[in-house]
Amino acid sequence: MANYKELEGFGVQTLATDPDSPGWVGSIFYNSTEGTFKTVKPGGVTVATWASGGSLNTGRKDIMAFGDGATNGIAAGGWGGTPTDQSAVESYNGTNWTEVAEINNARGWSQTGAGTQTAGLITGGQTAPGPFIAFTESWNGSAWTEVNDLNSARSSLTGSGTQTAAIVGGGKNNPGSPVPATATASETWDGTNWTSGPSMNTARINNSAASKGSPSTDSMSAIDSSTELWNGTSWTEIAELSTPRRSAAGAGTSSSSVLVYGGYTTTYVANTEFYNGTSWTEVNDLSTARFELGSSGGSSSNALGFGGETTVYVTNTEEWSAPAPFATNNTLTAS
């Protein structure tokens, strides 16, 4: 009978501890500490699932949102049917949403959150009824401070990044236009000022997603089936989404690890897709199909989806989490 080395071309490696990196998935090894053979089982985004979390106090859509992942987030502004919703801010601790300090300039229609739960940034949007706005506000974990405005006031734009380095793009900047997608311009934030950047290839409103990677070199925007990547110099069209949509949410730490979920086609969708730097793969769906929902950002394996709209303004929260690859005992014996 052939042994493992004859079959695989190399012998079983001996390790003192279990590995947990994706490169070991499917591998057999010998754990010398435990004295047993083991196999590394799959983990990661492709086997991740959505789980129910705490409900928002105010159901709403078009939320400016940011955070670190599935256990925390900030939901600022948005629209839940009344003007007061556009000032409301809530903070998530992994279990419950708590109302915290309101934003200075009430607004909705701006999915431009960037940063962490204690150091965030929002910008743009629109009051209802009211004009498009360029106001930018910074969050320090307890209060909002007005900082320098966008160069171009607009609504329904999308942004990503951190409190000190962010990028926004697209949106609606012409109040009189019957066509929603009127803006291609992007702007970058250096912690003090907004600077006009190169235009996107496709004018877009309610961009589906923006990764939360480094905005200076690595960000993404998607709408319908069109996806564009920002490399720090220009926008380039890349692989299209499997399910064309708009008004979805996005999470990710780089353009080679991005999650897009929810949105709207001819109806509300629950589809979740993962981008690995080359192509999109459909993974487990949201339990509630919705569009214009908020995202904590986080990573493609650790994120939040909350609020949005179906036939009503949604309050429920869903937590996305992916296990790391893991080792399990194997019944092989040494030959």
N, C-alpha and C positions, 0 to 999 in steps of 0.2 A: 504494500500500500504506500502511495506517495505521502511524504510528510509535508508540513507547511512550507518549508524552504523550497522544496521541489515544485510546489504548486505556485508559490508567490514570487520566488526568486530571491527571497531574503528570509532570515530567521525571525522568530518572535523576539521583539525587543523586551528588555527588562527595565522597568521603571520603579522608582521608590514611591511615587505618588501617581494618582490618576490624572491624565491630561484632560483638558476641557476645551481645546481649540477645535474649530471646524475641520482642520486638516487631518485630525485623527479619527473622524467619523468612519465607521466600518472597520477600523483596525483592531487587531488582536494584540495584546501585550501581556506581560507577566508582571504583576505587582509584587515586588520582592518583600515589601513590608507586610502585606497580608498573606503572602504565599499562595496566590491564586492567579489563574489566567482570567483576563477580562476582555470585553469588547466595548468599544465606544459607540454609543447609540446616538442617533440624530437629535439635534436640538435646533434652536435658532428660529428665525422668522417664519420659515415655511411650516412649522408646527405650532406657531403661536396662536392664541385664541383671545377673544374679547370676553370680559367678565363685567357684570354690573357693578357700578359704583354708586356713590351718593348723588342725590338729585340737587340741581341748582335750586336756589330759592325763587328765582325769576326765570321762567322759560323765555328764551329769546333766540334770535338768529343773528348772523353777521356780527359775531363777537370778535373783538380784538383780544387775542389770547396768547399766552406764553407760559413756559414752565420747564421743569426738568424731566418730566416723564409721567408714569402712571400713578405716582403717589402725590403729586402736587401740581398746581397750576393756578393761573390768574385769568379770570374772565372779566373783561372790561367793556362797558357800553353794549351796543347791539340794539335790537328792536324786538320788543315783545308785545307791541300794540299800543303802548303809551309813551309819551315823551320822557317820562321819568326813567324808563328802562335804559335810556341812552347815557345816563350818568352812573348807573349802578355798577359796582365792582364786587366780585366775590373771589375768595381764596379757598383752594382745596388742600386738605391735609392727608388725602388718601382714604378718608372715610366720609367727611362732611364738607359742604360748602358753607363759608361764613362771610357775611357782608363786611367789607372793609371800606377804607376811605374812597370816596367817589372821585372820578376824574373831573378836572376843571372845566373841560369843554365837552358837553354832552354830544354824543355822536353814535352813529351806526354805520353800516355799509363800508366797513374797512377791516379786512382780515390781515392786519399788519403787525401783529404782536411779535416781539423779538426779545430774547433774554431769558432770565431765570425768574423764579418766584420772588426773589429779593432784589433783583436788578434788571428791570425791564424797560421797554420802549414801545409806544404806540404813536401812530401818525395818520393823517388824512381822514377821510370819511365824509359824512353828510349828516346834518340835522334833519329832522322830519317834523314839519316841513322846513326847508331851509336850503342854503347854498352849500356847495362843496367847500371843504375846509382844508387848510394846510397845517393846522396846529399839531405840534409834536409835544408829547409829555413823557417824562422819565419817572420811573417808579423805584423807590429805594427800599421797599418792603413794608413801608408804613404810610407813605405820602406820595402825592404826585406833584411834579414840578414842571412848569412850562419851560421848554427850551426852544431852539431855533426851528422855524417853520420849514416845510417843504418848499421847493422853488415853484412847484406846480400843484395848486389845490386840486384834489380829485377824490372820487369815491370808488368803492369796489376794487381797490388795488390790493395786492398781496405783498407781504414782506417777510424777511427772515434775517437771522443773525443774532447779534448780542446787543447789549445796551450801548456799547461803544463802537460797534462796527456792524452796520446793517445795510440792506439793500431793499428797495421797493420798486415795483414796476407795474405797468399796465394801468387799467382802471378807466373810469369815465371822467373826462375833463371838459366836456361841452354840454352845458345844461340844456341847450336848445336842440341837440342832436336827437333824431328819432332812432338812430342806430346806437345801441349800448356801447359796443366796443370802439372807443374813440381814442384811446391812448396806447402808445407803444413805448413811451419814454420810461427810463429807469433813473433812479437817483441812489447814490451811496451816502452813508452816514459815517463820519469818523469820530463820533463822540461829541462833536461840537457843531458841525455844519453839514448840510445836505449839498451834494455836488451832482450836477446833471451828468448822466452816463449815456452810453450808446443805447440806441433804440432796440427793442425787441423786433423780431422778424414778423410777428403776428400781433396785431392790435387785439387786446383782450380785456375783458371785464370778468370779475369773479373768478380769478385764476384758481385752478383746482388745488395747487399745492406749491409750497416752497420749502426746500430742505432747510434744516437749521444748522448747516455747516458754516464754514468760514465765508462770509459774504464777499470778502475781497477776492476770493479765487474759486468759490465752490458753492453755487446756489442753483436752484431749479424752479421752473414755473411750468404749469401744465393747464391747458384748457381744451375742452372737447377732446380731440385726439392729438392735438399739437403739444409737444413737450420741448422746452428749450432749456439749455444749460448755460449758466454764466461762469466764465473761467477767469474772471478778473479783468478781462479786456473787452470781450464781446459775447453776444448771445448766439448759440448754435443750436439748430434743430437736431433732435436726437430721436430715439425710438418712441413710437406712439403708444399711448395707453391702450390696453386691450379693450376696455370699456370706455368709449368716449363720454365725457361728462364735464360739467362745470360746477362751481360752488361746492367743491369737496374740501377736505382738510388734508394736511400733510405733516409728516414728521420725518426726521432723519438727521444724522450727524455729518453726512457727506453726500455728494451726488452719486456715490456708488452704493448707497444704502438708504433708500427712500421708501416711505410708505404713503400711499394715497388712499383715502377711505371716504365713503359716502358720496354725495353729490346729486346731480340732476341730469337726466337725459330727456326723455319725454315724460318721465315720472321720477320719483325719488328712488335712489338706489342705495344698497348696503354694501356693494362691492368694495373689497379691499385688495390693493395690488402692491407688490413689492418690486422695486427696481434695484438691480445688482450692478449697475454701471454699464450694462449692455442691453438688457431687455426687461420687460415687465412680466410678472407672474402673478396670477390670481391666487390669493390665500384666503383664510377664513373671513367671512363677512361680518359686518356689524349686525347686532341683533335687531336694531331699529334702523330701517332705511330712512335717510334724511339728507337735507342739503343745507348749505350755509352754516355748518356746525363749527364749533371751536376746537382747537387743538393745542395741547400743552407743548408741542414740539417734541422734546425728548429725543429718542432715537427710534429707529425702525423696529426695535425689539422691546421698546418701553415707552408707551405713549397714552394719551387721553383723547377721547372724542366726547364732546358734550354740547348740549343745546342743539340748535338748528330748527328746522321746520319740516313738518310732514303736512297733515291737514290742520295741525295746531302748532304752537310754539313749544318746542320740546324742553323738558327739564332734565331728562335722564343722562347719566354719565356712563361711559364704557371705558374700561381699562384694558389696554393691549399689553400683553407680556409674553415673552418668549423664553423658554428654558435654554440654558447653555447645554451643549453636548455633554452627555454623562456616560460614565463607565458602569458596566454591570457585570456580575460574575458570569464566567463562561464555563461550560462543562468539558472543554478540551483538557486532555492530559498530556504531559510531556511525552515525546517519542524518542 
